[in-house]
Amino acid sequence: MLRVMGLLLLVMANPVGAQDAAELALARKVLTALQPLSFQKMREYCGYLALDRNGGLVASDPVPGDRASCAAPFPAGLAVVASYHTHGDFDEGYFNEMPSTIDLESDSAFYLNGYVATPGGRFWYIDGRQKVTRQICGEGCLPAAPLFRKGAEGRIFDIYTYDDLRRLQR
């Protein structure tokens, strides 16, 4: 356990960024696979990307949330490097197409980065330290919800700060 905790402290001091090709590829693979289930069940799914005891990058099993939130416990025996979650099915009552302030707050609280998939198929990266999110790729780069309605939330920008999202999501 101490070895894992030491590894976690090392990872937090030198966080893995979105530029890490293996992390990005794993996040994309996991979220691509979860999108159809998330749409069908009309709920978010979440989990973590982590290093196992051998230093290999793995994804924790996804945990189902509800329509607008998800909370996965930290996986035992793994050094968490990032979170991941879907935004469920398209719903005009929510800001579906960008991460929320809660998404940024959650990752920031644990000094994590995160990945988010939206109903429109957008793929986002959250920099938890800077409280900034940016699109890795836009609409349709991941599976999109059958009920997704393009343009329902107006123009979606490539980068948002925490303060930008707070103003938008009031």
C-alpha positions as CSV (number, residue, x, y, z in Angstrom):
1,M,0.0,0.0,0.0
2,L,2.8,2.4,0.8
3,R,4.3,1.8,-2.6
4,V,1.0,2.7,-4.3
5,M,0.6,5.8,-2.1
6,G,4.2,6.8,-3.0
7,L,3.4,6.3,-6.7
8,L,0.2,8.3,-6.3
9,L,2.2,11.2,-4.8
10,L,4.7,11.0,-7.6
11,V,2.0,11.1,-10.2
12,M,0.2,14.0,-8.5
13,A,3.5,16.0,-8.4
14,N,4.1,15.2,-12.1
15,P,0.5,14.9,-13.5
16,V,0.1,13.0,-16.7
17,G,-1.2,15.4,-19.3
18,A,-3.6,15.0,-22.2
19,Q,-0.5,14.9,-24.5
20,D,0.3,11.4,-23.1
21,A,-0.7,9.3,-26.1
22,A,-1.4,6.1,-24.1
23,E,-3.7,8.0,-21.6
24,L,-5.5,9.8,-24.4
25,A,-6.0,6.6,-26.4
26,L,-7.3,4.7,-23.3
27,A,-9.7,7.5,-22.4
28,R,-11.1,7.6,-25.9
29,K,-11.5,3.8,-26.1
30,V,-13.3,3.6,-22.8
31,L,-15.6,6.5,-23.6
32,T,-16.3,5.3,-27.1
33,A,-17.5,2.0,-25.6
34,L,-19.6,3.6,-22.9
35,Q,-21.4,6.1,-25.1
36,P,-24.2,3.7,-26.4
37,L,-24.9,2.3,-23.0
38,S,-25.0,5.8,-21.5
39,F,-27.6,6.9,-24.2
40,Q,-29.6,3.7,-23.8
41,K,-29.8,3.9,-20.0
42,M,-30.0,7.8,-20.0
43,R,-27.4,8.1,-17.3
44,E,-23.8,9.1,-16.8
45,Y,-21.0,6.5,-16.4
46,C,-17.7,7.2,-14.7
47,G,-14.4,5.8,-13.5
48,Y,-10.7,6.4,-13.5
49,L,-7.6,5.8,-15.5
50,A,-4.8,4.6,-13.2
51,L,-1.4,2.9,-13.0
52,D,-1.5,-0.7,-11.8
53,R,1.2,-2.2,-9.5
54,N,3.4,-2.9,-12.6
55,G,3.1,0.7,-13.9
56,G,0.7,-0.3,-16.6
57,L,-2.1,2.1,-17.6
58,V,-5.6,0.7,-16.9
59,A,-9.2,1.9,-16.7
60,S,-11.3,1.1,-13.6
61,D,-14.7,-0.6,-14.3
62,P,-17.3,2.1,-15.1
63,V,-19.9,2.9,-12.4
64,P,-23.4,4.0,-13.3
65,G,-24.5,7.4,-12.1
66,D,-27.8,9.1,-12.6
67,R,-29.1,11.5,-15.3
68,A,-26.8,14.4,-14.3
69,S,-24.0,13.1,-12.0
70,C,-21.8,10.2,-11.3
71,A,-19.4,9.4,-8.4
72,A,-17.0,6.4,-8.6
73,P,-15.0,5.3,-5.5
74,F,-11.2,5.4,-5.9
75,P,-10.1,1.9,-7.0
76,A,-8.1,0.0,-4.5
77,G,-4.5,-0.9,-5.4
78,L,-4.3,1.6,-8.3
79,A,-2.6,5.0,-8.6
80,V,-5.3,7.2,-10.2
81,V,-4.1,9.6,-12.8
82,A,-7.4,10.8,-14.4
83,S,-11.1,10.6,-14.3
84,Y,-13.5,9.8,-17.1
85,H,-17.2,10.1,-17.5
86,T,-20.0,10.3,-20.1
87,H,-22.8,13.0,-20.0
88,G,-25.6,10.5,-20.7
89,D,-28.3,11.0,-23.3
90,F,-29.1,14.4,-24.9
91,D,-31.5,16.5,-22.7
92,E,-32.3,20.1,-23.5
93,G,-32.7,20.7,-19.8
94,Y,-28.9,20.3,-19.2
95,F,-25.6,21.7,-20.6
96,N,-24.8,18.5,-22.4
97,E,-22.0,19.5,-24.7
98,M,-19.4,20.9,-22.3
99,P,-18.0,19.9,-19.0
100,S,-19.8,21.4,-16.0
101,T,-18.3,23.5,-13.2
102,I,-18.9,20.5,-11.0
103,D,-16.8,18.4,-13.4
104,L,-13.9,20.9,-13.0
105,E,-14.3,21.2,-9.3
106,S,-14.3,17.4,-8.8
107,D,-11.1,16.8,-10.7
108,S,-9.4,19.9,-9.2
109,A,-10.2,18.8,-5.7
110,F,-8.1,15.6,-6.2
111,Y,-5.4,17.3,-8.5
112,L,-6.6,15.1,-11.3
113,N,-7.2,15.6,-15.0
114,G,-10.3,14.2,-16.6
115,Y,-12.0,13.2,-19.8
116,V,-15.6,13.8,-20.7
117,A,-17.8,12.4,-23.6
118,T,-20.9,14.4,-24.5
119,P,-24.1,13.3,-26.3
120,G,-23.0,15.1,-29.4
121,G,-19.9,13.0,-29.5
122,R,-17.5,15.7,-28.3
123,F,-14.4,14.6,-26.4
124,W,-13.1,16.9,-23.7
125,Y,-10.0,17.1,-21.6
126,I,-10.1,18.7,-18.1
127,D,-6.9,20.2,-16.6
128,G,-7.7,19.8,-12.9
129,R,-4.9,22.0,-11.7
130,Q,-5.7,24.9,-14.0
131,K,-9.5,24.5,-13.9
132,V,-9.6,24.7,-17.7
133,T,-11.3,22.4,-20.2
134,R,-10.6,22.0,-23.9
135,Q,-12.1,19.9,-26.7
136,I,-9.8,17.2,-27.9
137,C,-12.1,16.7,-30.8
138,G,-15.5,18.1,-31.7
139,E,-19.0,17.0,-32.5
140,G,-19.2,13.4,-33.8
141,C,-15.7,12.3,-33.0
142,L,-17.2,9.9,-30.5
143,P,-20.5,8.1,-30.9
144,A,-23.4,10.7,-30.8
145,A,-26.8,10.2,-29.2
146,P,-29.7,9.4,-31.6
147,L,-31.7,12.3,-30.1
148,F,-28.8,14.8,-30.2
149,R,-29.9,18.1,-31.7
150,K,-27.1,20.1,-33.2
151,G,-27.0,23.7,-32.1
152,A,-29.4,23.4,-29.2
153,E,-26.8,25.0,-26.9
154,G,-25.6,27.6,-29.3
155,R,-21.9,27.8,-30.2
156,I,-19.6,25.6,-28.3
157,F,-16.1,26.9,-28.0
158,D,-12.9,24.8,-27.9
159,I,-11.7,26.1,-24.5
160,Y,-13.5,27.1,-21.3
161,T,-12.1,28.3,-18.0
162,Y,-13.9,27.5,-14.7
163,D,-15.2,31.1,-14.6
164,D,-16.4,30.9,-18.2
165,L,-18.5,27.8,-17.3
166,R,-19.8,29.3,-14.2
167,R,-21.2,32.3,-16.1
168,L,-22.7,30.0,-18.8
169,Q,-24.3,27.5,-16.4
170,R,-26.1,29.9,-14.1
